[in-house]
């Protein structure tokens, strides 16, 4: 098989039915799920070794251009601080054979504010995803 690669260029990012992809400059979905505890029993000469299932633990790191207008992402996160809302993140939506996406619920939090003088106002935040997001592959769209 030959090497295949893509540059990150286009996403679609929706929170509570509102599109915010044009304000996002960086994103990363994190699977922080632990492997689960290794447990043993007194079963046979090799012992009964198994792992307990861990609870899913996912998050979404976002860096975006701060926007405090009424329809901006900074204002949206502040207005909905602490609420659990639906999200959808489409990866490569412009490439039909590679388009994949995730849907789920996330708990919103108001962003931190501030920065250095005479720099573009940016905000970095991590949104906790409730449970495991549902993944849809290109052949399932």
C-alpha positions in Angstrom: 0.0 0.0 0.0 1.3 3.5 -0.8 1.5 6.4 1.6 -1.6 8.5 1.8 -1.8 11.9 3.5 -4.0 15.0 3.7 -3.6 18.5 5.1 -6.1 19.7 7.6 -8.1 22.3 5.6 -11.9 22.0 6.0 -14.1 21.0 8.9 -17.7 21.6 9.9 -18.2 22.2 13.6 -21.6 22.6 15.1 -22.7 23.3 18.7 -26.4 23.2 19.5 -27.2 23.6 15.8 -24.9 26.6 15.3 -21.9 26.4 12.9 -18.6 27.7 14.2 -15.9 26.2 11.9 -14.9 29.6 10.5 -13.7 30.7 14.0 -11.7 27.5 14.7 -8.0 27.6 14.0 -7.0 24.3 15.6 -8.9 21.2 16.9 -8.0 17.8 18.3 -10.3 15.1 19.6 -8.7 13.2 22.5 -9.4 9.7 23.6 -8.3 9.9 27.3 -9.9 6.5 28.2 -7.8 4.4 30.5 -7.1 0.7 29.8 -9.0 -0.4 32.8 -7.8 -2.2 35.9 -6.0 -5.4 35.6 -7.7 -8.0 37.9 -6.9 -11.6 38.8 -8.7 -14.6 40.2 -7.5 -17.9 41.6 -8.5 -19.7 38.4 -6.1 -22.4 37.1 -2.3 -22.6 37.0 -1.9 -19.4 34.9 -4.4 -17.5 37.1 -7.5 -15.7 35.8 -6.2 -12.4 34.5 -8.7 -9.9 32.9 -9.3 -6.2 32.6 -12.3 -4.3 33.9 -13.8 -2.0 31.3 -13.0 1.6 31.9 -15.5 4.4 31.4 -15.1 6.3 28.1 -13.2 9.6 28.6 -13.1 11.9 25.5 -12.5 15.6 25.1 -12.1 18.2 22.3 -9.3 20.7 22.4 -10.2 23.9 20.5 -8.2 27.1 19.6 -10.4 29.7 18.0 -10.4 33.4 17.1 -12.2 35.1 19.9 -15.5 36.6 18.9 -17.7 38.4 21.4 -20.4 39.5 19.0 -23.9 38.1 19.8 -23.3 35.2 17.2 -19.7 34.6 18.1 -18.2 31.5 19.7 -16.8 33.3 22.7 -20.2 34.8 23.5 -22.0 31.5 22.8 -19.7 29.6 25.2 -20.2 32.2 27.9 -24.0 32.4 27.4 -24.2 28.5 27.6 -21.6 28.0 30.4 -22.2 24.7 32.2 -24.9 23.4 29.7 -24.6 20.1 28.0 -25.3 20.4 24.3 -25.1 18.4 21.1 -22.1 18.7 18.9 -21.0 17.4 15.4 -17.6 17.6 14.0 -17.1 16.8 10.3 -13.6 15.9 9.2 -12.8 16.3 5.4 -16.4 17.1 4.5 -15.2 18.1 1.1 -13.7 14.7 0.2 -16.5 12.2 -0.1 -14.4 9.0 0.2 -12.6 10.3 3.3 -15.4 12.3 5.0 -15.8 11.1 8.6 -17.6 12.7 11.5 -18.3 12.4 15.2 -21.5 13.3 17.1 -22.2 13.5 20.8 -22.8 15.7 23.7 -20.4 18.1 25.4 -20.4 20.2 28.5 -19.7 23.8 27.5 -17.6 26.2 29.6 -17.0 29.9 29.3 -13.6 30.6 27.8 -10.6 32.3 29.5 -10.2 35.9 28.3 -7.1 38.0 27.7 -3.6 37.9 26.2 -0.7 39.9 25.1 -1.0 43.5 23.8 -1.4 44.0 20.1 -1.9 40.3 19.3 -4.9 38.7 17.7 -7.3 37.6 20.5 -7.3 33.8 20.5 -9.0 31.4 22.9 -7.9 27.9 23.8 -10.4 25.6 25.6 -11.0 22.0 26.2 -14.6 20.7 26.0 -15.4 17.5 27.9 -17.4 15.0 25.8 -20.1 13.1 27.7 -19.5 9.4 27.1 -18.0 8.2 23.8 -18.8 10.2 20.7 -20.5 8.3 17.9 -18.2 7.9 14.9 -19.4 7.7 11.3 -17.1 6.6 8.5 -17.2 7.7 4.9 -19.2 4.7 3.8 -21.8 5.4 6.5 -22.6 9.1 5.6 
